[in-house]
Each structure stands twice: as C-alpha cells, then as structure tokens.
Amino acid sequence: MPQPNPKDPVPATATTTYGWQALDTLKRQGVQFIEFWCVGSYHLGRKCEHWVAKPIDEVIRRAGPGTSLVMLARRARCERCKKLGCHVQPSDPPCQGQPGFREFLRGEMERSQRFLVWAREQL
C-alpha cells in the first residue's frame, strides 16, 4: 500500500480528529449531555452537591469541539457556591419512557447506518 505524502493537501472530505475525551468525539459516539458535579467543600455543615446536565451542543459552542473533559473540569465554576473546578462526565443515555429517548434512539440508528455504509465501502 503506498504511503501518503505529507506534503499533499488534505482532501476536502477529511474530518478533524480529536482525542478520545474531546467533546466532538463524545458527540460522535452518541453522548447528548455532559454532567457537571460540584466538589465544593462543606459550607454551614453541608456539602454543595450541586449538579447540572448541559446539552453537549451548548458545551461545544462555549468551549470548542477539541476541549477535553479534564479541561472542562478545571474551568467550570459551580453556579451555586462559585467554587472553581468540578467533576465532569458524559451523562447516561435516556431509558425507554424518559424524555429524549426517541431522539436518542433515532440518532443511534442513524450513526449505526453511517457506520455500516462506511464498512461496506471498505470491503
């Protein structure tokens, strides 16, 4: 198999590839929401324990597609106690009967179809 010349221009069909924890990669894997969990210290005898799930499209718009979960965790600030830094994780997909399940399932089916088309082209 011939090796590509590094001086050749990148084809117009090429897509940017980010790291495995990058927001764009997570979105392509079907993640719809990112959860932010406050790790704030005790205040008046209670931990903050505030958390919020934000749509991944909104997070990508604000932070950029190549931003990793670690960078998000370092830059996020709790809306309640104002502590800088938090725990960040992709949210679990919705279950049957929950809001957003049909949209999630439709997206998974489309993603699977695109993969099958690509796999057939490789044969």
C-alpha positions as CSV (number, residue, x, y, z in Angstrom):
1,M,0.0,0.0,0.0
2,P,1.5,3.4,-1.0
3,Q,2.3,5.7,1.9
4,P,0.7,9.2,1.8
5,N,2.9,12.1,1.0
6,P,2.8,14.6,4.0
7,K,3.0,17.5,1.5
8,D,-0.2,16.5,-0.3
9,P,-3.2,18.7,0.6
10,V,-5.7,17.2,2.9
11,P,-8.8,16.0,1.0
12,A,-11.9,18.2,1.4
13,T,-13.8,15.2,2.8
14,A,-11.4,14.7,5.7
15,T,-12.8,15.5,9.2
16,T,-10.8,16.8,12.1
17,T,-10.0,14.1,14.6
18,Y,-9.7,15.0,18.3
19,G,-8.6,13.0,21.3
20,W,-10.8,10.3,22.9
21,Q,-12.0,12.6,25.7
22,A,-12.7,15.6,23.4
23,L,-16.3,16.9,23.2
24,D,-16.6,16.3,19.5
25,T,-15.5,12.7,19.8
26,L,-18.1,12.1,22.6
27,K,-20.8,13.7,20.4
28,R,-20.0,11.4,17.5
29,Q,-20.2,8.5,19.9
30,G,-23.8,9.5,20.7
31,V,-23.4,11.4,24.0
32,Q,-26.2,14.0,24.3
33,F,-25.5,15.7,27.7
34,I,-22.5,16.5,29.9
35,E,-22.9,16.4,33.6
36,F,-21.1,18.9,35.9
37,W,-20.9,17.9,39.6
38,C,-19.7,20.4,42.2
39,V,-17.0,19.1,44.5
40,G,-17.3,22.2,46.8
41,S,-16.3,21.9,50.4
42,Y,-18.6,22.0,53.4
43,H,-20.5,25.2,54.0
44,L,-22.6,25.6,57.1
45,G,-22.2,21.9,57.8
46,R,-23.3,20.7,54.3
47,K,-21.6,19.9,51.0
48,C,-22.7,21.8,48.0
49,E,-23.5,18.7,45.9
50,H,-25.0,20.9,43.1
51,W,-25.0,19.3,39.7
52,V,-26.4,20.1,36.2
53,A,-26.6,18.3,32.9
54,K,-26.0,20.6,29.9
55,P,-26.6,19.6,26.2
56,I,-23.4,18.7,24.5
57,D,-24.1,21.1,21.6
58,E,-24.2,24.0,24.1
59,V,-21.0,22.9,25.8
60,I,-19.2,22.6,22.4
61,R,-20.4,26.0,21.4
62,R,-19.0,27.6,24.5
63,A,-15.8,25.6,25.0
64,G,-14.9,24.3,21.5
65,P,-15.0,20.8,19.9
66,G,-11.5,19.9,20.9
67,T,-11.9,20.6,24.6
68,S,-11.3,17.6,26.8
69,L,-13.3,16.6,29.9
70,V,-10.3,17.4,32.1
71,M,-10.1,21.0,30.7
72,L,-13.8,21.4,31.3
73,A,-13.4,20.2,34.9
74,R,-10.7,22.7,35.5
75,R,-12.5,25.7,34.0
76,A,-16.1,25.0,35.3
77,R,-17.5,27.0,38.2
78,C,-20.4,26.0,40.3
79,E,-23.5,28.2,39.8
80,R,-24.5,27.8,43.5
81,C,-21.3,28.0,45.6
82,K,-19.0,29.6,43.0
83,K,-16.2,27.1,43.5
84,L,-13.8,26.7,40.6
85,G,-13.4,23.1,39.4
86,C,-15.8,20.2,39.3
87,H,-16.3,16.6,38.3
88,V,-17.3,16.3,34.6
89,Q,-18.7,13.2,32.9
90,P,-20.9,12.2,29.9
91,S,-24.4,11.5,31.0
92,D,-26.0,8.1,30.6
93,P,-28.4,7.8,27.6
94,P,-32.1,8.1,28.4
95,C,-34.0,4.9,29.1
96,Q,-37.3,3.9,27.4
97,G,-40.1,6.1,28.7
98,Q,-37.8,9.0,29.6
99,P,-37.9,12.3,27.8
100,G,-35.5,12.3,24.8
101,F,-35.4,8.5,24.4
102,R,-36.9,8.6,20.9
103,E,-34.4,11.2,19.7
104,F,-31.5,9.3,21.3
105,L,-32.7,6.1,19.6
106,R,-33.1,7.8,16.2
107,G,-29.6,9.3,16.5
108,E,-28.1,5.9,17.4
109,M,-29.8,4.3,14.4
110,E,-28.5,7.0,12.0
111,R,-25.0,6.6,13.5
112,S,-25.1,2.8,13.0
113,Q,-26.3,3.2,9.4
114,R,-23.5,5.6,8.6
115,F,-21.0,3.1,10.1
116,L,-22.5,0.2,8.0
117,V,-22.3,2.3,4.8
118,W,-18.6,3.1,5.6
119,A,-17.9,-0.6,6.4
120,R,-19.4,-1.8,3.1
121,E,-17.2,0.7,1.2
122,Q,-14.1,-0.7,2.9
123,L,-14.8,-4.3,1.6
